[in-house]
Amino acid sequence: MKRTTTAGIAAAALLLPLTGCGGDARAGGARTVTVTVGYQSKTINTVTAGTLLRSLGAFEHELAERGRKDGVTYKVKWEDYATGAPITAQMTAGKIDIGSMGDFPLLINAARGKQLGRPTRLVSVTGYNLRGGLNTIVTALDSTLTDLGDLRGKKVSTSIGSAADGTLVRALQRAGLDADKDIHKVNQQPAVGASALGAGSADALSQFVAWPGLLAFQGKARALYDGAELNLPTFHGVTAREDFAKKRPAVLEAFLRAQLTATAYLREHPVAAAETVATATGLPAEVVYLYNGAHGIATFDPTLQPRLVDALKQDVPVLKAAKLVGDVDVDAFVDDQYAKRAYGAGYGRRWPLAGAAPHSEVWLKGAERTEQFDSPRQALRYAAAHRDTVRAVYVPDATTGTLWFADRAVWVRDGGELKPFVTASVAARYTGAHPGARTLPYAAALTSAAS
């Protein structure tokens, strides 16, 4: 990947004097403006507004062009956080101009901004999943838990106020459980919760990307509940302080154009993008690709689709019940004027809406692209023929379409078909409804496909 121009811009930016957030400074008569961006490097479906965007230098490039028109030198200050809550705290303190976070934290961002007199606006989307597959509840690999009903009286780690917490609350409700009364909910940062699960001090972990996939890939956890079973859209988005947006609309539009550049790069070069994000975050590229790949769990499109805005409105009662927000005027919070100006006539029409079932994929070692297949059986047959060079095999859940690692999926043979499932509970429901269908280990599924 060629980075000469953007790398030079980024290097030059480091030499500029530090200024206050979104503020001005003068050095030798030249005006310098610093724009502070809060992002979550390991929440990898925000990469088009964070990690990948930063690695590509696309925002710095846009600002260099903007600066030549304005007679201003722009500098970008990137601040990395584990969750959306501290980004909101910094935004309402006037210290971050633009931030990215999940749908539930976005609502808290809107509520806190209004409450503290620092209103914010939702200006774009990063990654989304129309069924809710970005959040997963996992348990230890040797756990005896098999479904949500088994969580009664158990300790469950999550980040309260996060999208993953929302998934936990809703999933338990559908299972006839109360998240406040029937389980012991432990409020922890994702990394702390992952450690607690490994140490046995938590029985399950409900988290957002990329933690469930990472723990499954590492062989430290297995999926207990696929958030896509809720069939409710989940997404992450970009929020900006209203005062910053009004003072520097051209800068915000430059950010959104840069996000569009990063989105196009991710879609056109999914393997290279996964490798770039992996290098920047320390996450395995195989895990990044699970979420951000060509048929990954997350779909990337910056436009504010009505169905995602409607989903945000459905999230408000959940946060109100938890006393994390009061009323939130979602329509007032959503502001797509900057994106429409930034993208022009192509707004909302650049990419088709997601919805089709994803393909299965096999990633071979050293390959710059994956091999794609129409069925899991075809993918397994190919993987069996290339056992020594397989890096990862990805297959979609037979009911939800959620992509998962083939060697971490629960496999069912039903006649001549091989069907993968993210969780054992859904696989059990399938076999119960299909006489003759039987579960089988991954190795046996490979052998069956090869024959």
Backbone hydrogen bonds, N-H to C=O, Kabsch-Sander energy under -0.5 kcal/mol:
donor,donor_aa,acceptor,acceptor_aa,energy
7,A,3,R,-3.3
8,G,4,T,-1.9
9,I,5,T,-2.1
10,A,6,T,-2.6
11,A,7,A,-2.6
12,A,8,G,-2.5
13,A,9,I,-2.3
14,L,10,A,-1.3
15,L,11,A,-0.5
15,L,12,A,-1.3
16,L,13,A,-1.6
22,G,34,T,-2.0
23,G,20,G,-2.3
25,A,32,T,-1.6
27,A,30,A,-2.2
30,A,27,A,-1.6
31,R,71,G,-0.5
32,T,25,A,-3.6
33,V,73,T,-2.6
34,T,20,G,-0.5
34,T,23,G,-1.4
35,V,75,K,-3.2
36,T,34,T,-0.5
37,V,35,V,-0.5
37,V,77,K,-2.9
38,G,98,I,-2.9
39,Y,79,E,-2.7
41,S,39,Y,-0.5
43,T,40,Q,-1.0
44,I,42,K,-1.4
46,T,43,T,-1.6
47,V,44,I,-0.7
49,A,46,T,-2.2
50,G,47,V,-1.1
52,L,47,V,-0.5
53,L,47,V,-2.2
54,R,50,G,-3.2
55,S,51,T,-2.3
56,L,52,L,-2.4
57,G,53,L,-1.1
58,A,53,L,-1.0
61,H,57,G,-2.0
62,E,58,A,-2.2
63,L,59,F,-2.7
64,A,60,E,-2.0
65,E,61,H,-1.7
66,R,62,E,-2.3
67,G,63,L,-3.0
68,R,64,A,-1.5
69,K,65,E,-1.2
70,D,66,R,-2.2
71,G,67,G,-2.2
72,V,67,G,-1.6
73,T,31,R,-2.7
74,Y,72,V,-0.6
75,K,33,V,-2.8
77,K,35,V,-2.8
78,W,76,V,-0.6
79,E,37,V,-2.8
81,Y,39,Y,-2.6
88,T,84,G,-2.2
89,A,85,A,-2.2
90,Q,86,P,-2.1
91,M,87,I,-2.3
92,T,88,T,-2.7
93,A,89,A,-0.7
94,G,91,M,-1.6
95,K,90,Q,-3.1
96,I,90,Q,-1.0
97,D,36,T,-2.0
98,I,36,T,-1.8
99,G,239,T,-3.0
100,S,38,G,-1.1
101,M,237,G,-2.0
103,D,235,F,-1.5
106,L,102,G,-2.2
107,L,103,D,-1.6
108,I,104,F,-1.7
109,N,105,P,-2.6
110,A,106,L,-2.3
111,A,107,L,-2.5
112,R,108,I,-3.0
113,G,109,N,-2.2
114,K,110,A,-2.0
115,Q,111,A,-2.4
116,L,112,R,-2.5
117,G,114,K,-1.0
118,R,113,G,-2.7
121,R,240,A,-2.6
122,L,333,F,-2.6
123,V,121,R,-0.6
123,V,238,V,-2.8
124,S,238,V,-1.1
125,V,302,P,-2.3
126,T,236,H,-3.0
127,G,45,N,-1.0
128,Y,299,T,-2.3
129,N,234,T,-2.6
132,G,129,N,-0.6
135,N,132,G,-1.4
136,T,207,Q,-2.2
137,I,225,Y,-2.4
138,V,136,T,-0.5
138,V,205,L,-3.0
139,T,222,R,-2.4
140,A,203,D,-0.6
141,L,220,K,-0.6
143,S,140,A,-1.8
150,D,147,D,-1.3
151,L,148,L,-2.1
152,R,149,G,-1.2
153,G,182,D,-3.7
154,K,151,L,-2.8
156,V,154,K,-0.5
156,V,184,H,-2.3
157,S,204,A,-2.6
158,T,186,V,-2.5
160,I,158,T,-0.8
162,S,159,S,-2.2
165,D,159,S,-0.5
166,G,162,S,-1.8
167,T,163,A,-2.0
168,L,164,A,-2.2
169,V,165,D,-2.6
170,R,166,G,-2.4
171,A,167,T,-2.8
172,L,168,L,-2.4
173,Q,169,V,-2.0
174,R,170,R,-2.1
175,A,171,A,-1.3
176,G,173,Q,-1.5
177,L,172,L,-3.4
179,A,177,L,-0.6
181,K,178,D,-0.6
182,D,178,D,-3.1
183,I,178,D,-0.6
184,H,154,K,-3.1
185,K,183,I,-0.8
186,V,156,V,-2.9
187,N,185,K,-0.5
188,Q,158,T,-3.0
188,Q,186,V,-0.8
193,G,189,Q,-2.7
194,A,190,P,-2.4
195,S,191,A,-1.8
196,A,192,V,-2.4
197,L,193,G,-2.3
198,G,194,A,-1.9
199,A,195,S,-2.1
200,G,196,A,-0.9
200,G,197,L,-0.6
201,S,196,A,-1.6
202,A,196,A,-1.3
203,D,155,K,-2.3
204,A,155,K,-1.3
205,L,138,V,-2.8
206,S,157,S,-2.9
207,Q,136,T,-2.1
207,Q,205,L,-0.6
209,V,134,L,-0.7
211,W,208,F,-1.4
214,L,210,A,-2.5
215,L,211,W,-2.6
216,A,212,P,-2.2
217,F,213,G,-2.6
218,Q,214,L,-2.3
219,G,216,A,-1.3
220,K,215,L,-2.8
221,A,215,L,-1.1
222,R,139,T,-2.5
224,L,137,I,-3.3
225,Y,137,I,-2.1
227,G,135,N,-1.7
227,G,225,Y,-0.6
229,E,226,D,-2.6
230,L,227,G,-1.7
231,N,131,R,-1.0
231,N,228,A,-0.9
232,L,131,R,-1.6
234,T,129,N,-2.3
236,H,127,G,-2.2
237,G,101,M,-2.9
238,V,124,S,-2.5
239,T,99,G,-3.2
240,A,121,R,-2.4
241,R,97,D,-2.1
242,E,119,P,-3.0
245,A,241,R,-2.6
246,K,242,E,-2.3
247,K,243,D,-2.0
248,R,244,F,-3.2
252,L,248,R,-1.9
253,E,249,P,-2.5
254,A,250,A,-1.7
255,F,251,V,-2.0
256,L,252,L,-2.1
257,R,253,E,-2.2
258,A,254,A,-2.2
259,Q,255,F,-2.4
260,L,256,L,-2.0
261,T,257,R,-2.0
262,A,258,A,-2.4
263,T,259,Q,-2.5
264,A,260,L,-2.4
265,Y,261,T,-2.2
266,L,262,A,-2.4
267,R,263,T,-2.2
268,E,264,A,-2.3
269,H,265,Y,-2.6
273,A,269,H,-2.7
274,A,270,P,-2.0
275,E,271,V,-2.2
276,T,272,A,-2.3
277,V,273,A,-2.6
278,A,274,A,-2.4
279,T,275,E,-2.3
280,A,276,T,-1.9
281,T,277,V,-2.1
282,G,278,A,-2.6
287,V,284,P,-0.9
288,V,284,P,-1.9
289,Y,285,A,-2.7
290,L,286,E,-1.3
291,Y,287,V,-1.2
291,Y,288,V,-0.5
292,N,288,V,-3.1
293,G,289,Y,-2.2
296,G,293,G,-1.7
297,I,290,L,-1.8
298,A,291,Y,-2.6
299,T,128,Y,-2.9
301,D,126,T,-1.3
301,D,299,T,-0.6
305,Q,303,T,-1.4
308,L,305,Q,-0.9
309,V,305,Q,-1.9
310,D,306,P,-2.7
311,A,307,R,-1.6
312,L,308,L,-1.9
313,K,309,V,-1.7
314,Q,310,D,-1.5
315,D,311,A,-1.0
315,D,312,L,-0.5
316,V,312,L,-0.9
318,V,315,D,-0.5
319,L,315,D,-1.7
320,K,316,V,-2.5
321,A,317,P,-2.4
322,A,318,V,-1.2
323,K,320,K,-1.7
324,L,319,L,-2.7
325,V,319,L,-0.8
330,V,328,V,-1.4
333,F,329,D,-1.6
334,V,330,V,-2.4
335,D,122,L,-2.8
340,K,336,D,-2.4
341,R,337,Q,-1.8
342,A,338,Y,-2.3
343,Y,339,A,-2.9
344,G,340,K,-1.7
346,G,343,Y,-1.0
347,Y,344,G,-1.8
349,R,346,G,-2.1
350,R,346,G,-0.9
360,S,373,F,-2.1
361,E,394,Y,-2.3
362,V,371,E,-2.4
363,W,392,A,-3.3
364,L,362,V,-0.6
365,K,389,T,-3.5
367,A,364,L,-1.9
371,E,362,V,-2.8
373,F,360,S,-2.8
379,A,375,S,-1.8
380,L,376,P,-2.7
381,R,377,R,-2.4
382,Y,378,Q,-2.1
383,A,379,A,-2.6
384,A,380,L,-2.8
385,A,381,R,-1.3
386,H,382,Y,-0.6
386,H,383,A,-1.0
387,R,384,A,-0.7
389,T,386,H,-1.6
390,V,386,H,-0.8
390,V,387,R,-0.6
391,R,363,W,-3.3
392,A,363,W,-1.8
394,Y,361,E,-3.2
395,V,404,W,-2.5
397,D,402,T,-2.3
398,A,420,P,-2.8
401,G,397,D,-1.5
404,W,395,V,-2.2
406,A,393,V,-2.9
408,R,405,F,-1.6
409,A,405,F,-0.8
409,A,406,A,-0.6
410,V,421,F,-3.1
411,W,409,A,-0.6
411,W,440,L,-0.7
412,V,419,K,-2.3
413,R,438,R,-3.3
414,D,412,V,-0.6
414,D,417,E,-2.3
415,G,413,R,-0.5
417,E,414,D,-2.0
419,K,412,V,-3.2
419,K,417,E,-0.5
421,F,410,V,-1.7
424,A,223,A,-0.6
427,A,423,T,-1.6
428,A,424,A,-2.5
429,R,425,S,-1.8
430,Y,426,V,-2.1
431,T,427,A,-2.6
432,G,428,A,-2.2
433,A,429,R,-1.2
433,A,430,Y,-0.5
434,H,430,Y,-0.8
437,A,434,H,-2.4
438,R,413,R,-2.1
440,L,411,W,-2.1
445,A,441,P,-2.1
446,L,442,Y,-2.6
447,T,443,A,-2.1
448,S,444,A,-2.6
449,A,445,A,-2.5
450,A,446,L,-2.4
451,S,447,T,-1.7
